[in-house]
Amino acid sequence: MEWQNFWLINNPKFQKSMTINNLTDLNRLRSAPFLNKTESLRILGQIDEKILDSDWITIGIMARSDKDAKEALNSIILKHQYKSFKNFEQIHVKGNVFLKANQKTGEVYIRSENGLGEGILLTCQYDDPSIYSHTYGPFPLKFFYK
């Protein structure tokens, strides 16, 4: 990727002016863009279809605090009625964080990490090893709130 394009894709002002038409538009971003209502509904329908077609998901959340990351994870758990995640509310980390949650094992980890963007990454996983998993995002932290 040319340096000029890298700067544009990672520039917050540019991200706000982009039109997001499908899931792959998000994959070139470092941080979640602002999505208007039309974009949000379109992308939500697309990711919900991918999630339903997968056997399980892993979730990566880049946030400014463990509280923000846990709230984003809880919004996904509530929206998709996941019951398999182990209790993660007692985990505390200071500063910017990366949260990783695995629906299949129920494990949730949070680590402090600087230099990340902000948003939710979802990886649709399959029990059949011949089917490749795909990661989508970053979605805004409040994307999955009802």
Secondary structure, DSSP 8 states (H G I E B T S, - for coil): --HHHHHHHT-HHHHHH----SHHHHTT-SS-----HHHHHHHHHHHHHHHHHSSEEEEEEEESSHHHHHHHHHHHHHHHT-------TT----SSEEEEEETTT--EEEEE-SS---EEEEEEE-SSTTS--EEEEEE-TTTT--
